[in-house]
Each structure stands twice: as C-alpha cells, then as structure tokens.
Amino acid sequence: MLFRNLIMLFEGLIREKDTVYFETAFQKARGKYLVSTALNHFAALLPTAKVYPSLYYEAVIDGKKARCETDGLILFDKNLFIIEG
C-alpha cells in the first residue's frame, strides 16, 4: 500500500508541476510501459503463446469505416486474450 501511495504522490507532483507534460508525454510513456509489461508477463506465464503488440484493424462504426487499435493480442491454445491498457 505504501508503494502505491508513493506512486500516486509522485504522479500528483508531476501533474501539479507541468500539466501539459503529464497529459501528453508522461501518460503515453506510462501506458506503453503498462502494456509491454503485461505482454511480457503473459509471455512468461504462457511460453507457447503467440503475443502480438499494437495491432490495427478496420471496423464499421455508425456506417463508416474506422481504423481501430488494440494494445495486444495473445493467442494461447484456443484462447484469445485482448489486452487494453
């Protein structure tokens, strides 16, 4: 609990000091770290799985084609894990 509170404290200090940096660069870097760490853990836990990071696909939304993205897909046996950070 102490570690989690320290993270929240430091993030609050960063946001207070430079909101633009926090909302752009910091949030983006934190998201990339979260996703890559999650995918690495899945790969370690499921060594025969196929792991695919940052995939794009087309979907029809409200009758219009849209480019969509998922942070990761993991194929393991007949299971599919979709990772969103």
C-alpha positions in Angstrom: 0.0 0.0 0.0 2.8 2.4 0.8 4.4 1.8 -2.6 1.1 2.5 -4.4 0.6 5.7 -2.4 4.1 6.9 -3.3 3.4 6.4 -7.0 0.2 8.4 -6.7 2.0 11.1 -4.8 4.8 11.4 -7.4 2.3 11.4 -10.2 0.4 14.2 -8.4 3.6 16.2 -8.1 4.3 15.8 -11.8 0.8 16.8 -12.8 1.0 19.9 -10.5 4.4 21.0 -11.8 3.6 20.5 -15.6 0.1 19.5 -16.6 0.9 19.5 -20.3 3.8 17.2 -19.9 1.7 14.9 -17.6 -1.2 14.7 -20.0 1.0 14.1 -23.1 4.4 12.6 -22.6 4.1 11.0 -19.1 0.7 9.4 -19.7 1.8 8.0 -23.1 5.1 6.6 -21.6 3.2 5.1 -18.6 0.7 3.4 -21.0 3.4 1.9 -23.1 5.2 0.5 -20.0 1.9 -0.9 -18.7 1.1 -2.7 -21.9 4.7 -4.0 -22.6 5.0 -5.3 -19.0 1.6 -7.0 -19.2 2.5 -8.7 -22.5 5.9 -9.8 -21.1 4.3 -11.3 -18.1 1.8 -13.2 -20.3 4.6 -14.4 -22.5 6.5 -15.7 -19.4 3.4 -17.4 -18.0 2.3 -18.9 -21.3 5.6 -19.7 -23.1 3.9 -21.4 -26.1 1.6 -18.4 -26.6 1.9 -16.0 -29.6 2.0 -12.4 -28.5 1.2 -9.6 -30.8 1.6 -6.0 -29.6 -0.1 -2.8 -31.1 -2.4 -4.2 -33.7 -4.6 -2.1 -36.0 -7.8 -3.2 -37.8 -10.8 -1.7 -39.6 -14.3 -1.7 -38.3 -17.6 -0.2 -39.4 -18.9 2.2 -36.8 -22.1 4.1 -37.5 -21.9 3.0 -41.1 -18.3 4.4 -41.6 -15.0 2.6 -41.8 -12.8 3.4 -38.8 -9.2 2.5 -38.0 -9.2 0.8 -34.6 -6.3 -0.3 -32.4 -5.7 -2.8 -29.7 -2.7 -2.8 -27.4 -2.1 -6.5 -27.7 -3.4 -9.9 -28.7 -2.3 -13.2 -27.2 -3.2 -16.5 -28.8 -2.9 -19.5 -26.5 -4.3 -22.9 -27.5 -7.8 -22.0 -28.5 -7.9 -18.9 -26.3 -7.6 -15.2 -27.3 -6.7 -12.5 -24.8 -7.2 -8.9 -25.8 -5.0 -6.5 -23.9 -6.1 -2.9 -23.5 -4.1 -0.5 -21.3 
